[in-house]
């Protein structure tokens, strides 16, 4: 990748604003928390997705550039582009994740997190590890200025050391003023230079090696002052 193409990959649109991007991020995280509090055992996954859409709209956000996802149990290990098995019901001791990509005025939000209901040690560890791996990757990016490619190689090896498999079908992507797809569609895992903050989403989706469940966490690549 040349310096010119890297500049093209990280360019933004005319409405780009640091304050706007941070507002979209904050509102996205708030809505994820609000949705998670309304998910409870006995719900069917499809009903949870419709509830999540309602909460988004009621919060003043616009459904945007990828589907609103709430995935339960065994569906948490599926790649995002693979449809959920229909009719999955959240059990008393279970795992689920939320994946949102709303628009806040001109700016894109994108966030995901995993939650556990009841008591299940492996589910809880998987959920914790997805978020922990995100921050380990973020820390090494800050310290060593890793390229996007090296960042995902690090994520892969670290996930294995934790006892999980990294899903490379979620390789990170640009985020910007809406729509980022008109600016750049390449993945973070293919980016050959060190990514700039406030330009990329780091996606971490880890799965149980026995293919029973998974956990997901994503957020913008940002410095420590935002955490």
C-alpha positions in Angstrom: 0.0 0.0 0.0 1.4 3.4 -1.0 1.2 6.5 1.2 -1.2 7.9 -1.3 -3.5 4.9 -1.1 -3.3 4.9 2.7 -4.3 8.6 2.7 -7.3 7.6 0.4 -8.2 4.7 2.7 -8.3 7.1 5.8 -10.0 10.1 4.2 -13.3 11.4 5.5 -16.3 13.1 4.1 -17.4 16.7 4.3 -19.4 16.3 7.5 -16.7 14.5 9.5 -16.3 15.9 13.0 -14.4 14.5 16.0 -17.2 15.6 18.3 -19.8 14.1 16.0 -18.0 10.7 15.8 -17.6 10.6 19.6 -21.3 11.5 20.0 -22.3 8.6 17.7 -20.1 6.3 19.7 -21.5 7.4 23.0 -25.1 7.1 21.9 -24.4 3.7 20.4 -22.9 2.4 23.6 -25.8 3.8 25.6 -28.3 2.0 23.4 -26.4 -1.3 23.6 -26.7 -1.1 27.4 -30.4 -0.2 27.2 -31.2 -3.1 24.9 -29.2 -5.6 27.0 -31.3 -4.7 30.0 -34.5 -5.6 28.1 -33.2 -9.0 27.0 -34.3 -11.9 29.3 -34.6 -15.6 29.3 -37.6 -17.0 27.4 -37.2 -14.4 24.6 -37.0 -15.6 21.0 -34.1 -14.1 19.1 -36.3 -12.5 16.4 -38.3 -10.7 19.0 -35.2 -9.4 20.6 -34.0 -8.0 17.2 -37.3 -6.1 16.8 -37.1 -4.8 20.3 -33.6 -3.6 19.6 -34.8 -1.7 16.6 -37.5 0.0 18.6 -35.1 1.0 21.3 -32.8 2.5 18.6 -35.5 4.5 17.0 -37.0 5.6 20.4 -33.5 6.8 21.3 -33.3 9.1 18.3 -30.9 7.0 16.3 -31.5 5.9 12.7 -31.3 2.3 11.6 -28.3 2.5 9.3 -25.7 0.6 7.3 -25.9 -2.9 8.5 -28.6 -5.0 10.1 -29.4 -4.6 13.8 -28.3 -7.9 15.4 -29.1 -9.6 18.6 -27.8 -13.2 18.7 -28.6 -15.9 21.3 -26.8 -19.1 22.3 -25.5 -21.1 19.4 -26.1 -18.3 17.0 -23.3 -16.3 18.7 -20.7 -18.3 16.9 -22.0 -17.7 13.4 -20.3 -15.3 11.1 -22.2 -12.1 10.8 -23.0 -12.6 7.1 -24.5 -16.0 7.9 -28.2 -15.8 9.0 -29.1 -16.9 12.5 -30.9 -20.2 12.9 -34.5 -19.1 13.5 -36.5 -19.6 16.7 -33.6 -19.7 19.1 -34.8 -19.0 22.7 -32.6 -17.4 25.3 -32.2 -19.9 28.2 -31.9 -19.3 31.9 -28.1 -19.7 31.7 -27.1 -18.3 28.4 -25.0 -15.9 26.3 -26.0 -13.3 23.8 -24.5 -10.4 21.9 -25.7 -7.1 20.4 -24.2 -5.6 17.2 -25.5 -2.1 16.2 -24.5 0.3 13.4 -26.8 3.3 13.8 -26.5 6.8 12.3 -26.5 9.8 14.6 -27.2 12.8 12.3 -24.3 12.7 9.8 -22.1 10.4 11.8 -21.8 6.6 11.9 -21.9 4.7 15.2 -20.8 1.1 15.4 -20.6 -1.0 18.5 -21.0 -4.5 19.8 -20.8 -6.3 23.2 -21.6 -9.7 24.7 -23.7 -10.4 27.8 -24.5 -13.4 30.0 -27.6 -14.3 31.8 -27.7 -16.7 34.8 -24.6 -18.6 35.8 -22.3 -20.2 33.2 -18.5 -19.9 33.8 -17.4 -20.6 30.2 -19.9 -18.1 28.7 -18.8 -15.5 31.2 -15.2 -16.1 30.4 -15.8 -15.9 26.7 -17.7 -12.6 27.1 -14.9 -11.1 29.3 -12.2 -12.4 27.0 -13.7 -10.8 23.9 -13.6 -7.4 25.5 -10.2 -8.0 27.1 -8.7 -9.1 23.7 -10.1 -5.9 22.1 -8.2 -3.9 24.7 -5.0 -6.0 24.4 -5.1 -5.3 20.7 -5.7 -1.6 21.2 -2.9 -1.3 23.7 -0.4 -3.0 21.4 -1.5 -0.7 18.6 -0.9 2.3 20.8 2.6 1.0 22.0 3.9 -0.4 18.8 2.0 1.3 16.0 1.1 -2.0 14.5 -0.3 -2.2 11.0 -3.8 -3.4 10.6 -2.5 -6.7 9.3 -0.2 -7.2 12.3 -2.9 -6.2 14.6 -5.2 -9.0 13.5 -2.2 -11.4 13.5 -1.7 -10.5 17.1 -5.4 -10.9 17.8 -5.4 -14.4 16.3 -2.4 -15.6 18.3 -3.7 -14.0 21.5 -7.1 -15.6 21.0 -5.5 -19.0 20.6 -3.5 -18.5 23.8 -6.8 -17.7 25.6 -8.3 -20.9 24.3 -10.5 -19.4 21.6 -10.6 -19.1 17.8 -10.7 -15.7 16.1 -13.3 -15.3 13.4 -11.6 -13.7 10.5 -14.9 -13.0 8.8 -15.0 -9.9 10.9 -11.8 -8.1 9.9 -12.5 -4.5 11.0 -13.5 -1.7 8.8 -13.6 2.1 8.3 -16.0 4.4 10.1 -16.7 8.0 9.2 -19.4 10.5 8.5 -22.1 8.6 6.7 -21.6 6.7 4.4 -18.1 5.3 4.9 -18.6 2.8 2.0 -18.3 5.6 -0.5 -14.9 6.5 1.0 -13.3 3.1 1.6 -14.5 -0.5 1.8 -11.2 -2.3 2.6 -10.8 -4.1 5.9 -8.6 -3.2 8.8 -7.0 -6.7 8.7 -5.7 -5.9 5.2 -4.5 -2.4 6.0 -0.7 -2.3 5.5 0.1 0.8 7.7 -0.7 1.7 11.2 -4.3 2.8 11.4 -5.2 6.3 12.7 -7.5 6.7 15.6 -11.1 7.7 15.0 -11.1 6.1 11.5 -11.4 2.4 12.1 -13.6 -0.1 13.9 -11.7 -3.0 15.6 -13.9 -6.1 15.6 -13.2 -9.0 17.8 -15.4 -12.2 17.5 -14.0 -15.2 19.3 -15.5 -18.7 19.2 -15.4 -21.8 21.3 -13.1 -24.3 19.5 -15.9 -26.9 19.8 -18.2 -24.6 17.8 -20.8 -24.2 20.6 -20.9 -20.4 21.3 -19.0 -17.2 20.8 -18.6 -13.7 22.0 -18.2 -10.3 20.2 -16.9 -6.9 21.0 -16.2 -3.9 18.8 -15.5 -0.3 19.1 -13.6 2.5 17.4 -9.8 2.4 17.7 -9.1 5.2 20.2 -6.4 6.2 22.7 -6.6 5.6 26.4 -8.1 9.0 27.1 -11.4 7.7 25.7 -11.6 4.8 28.2 
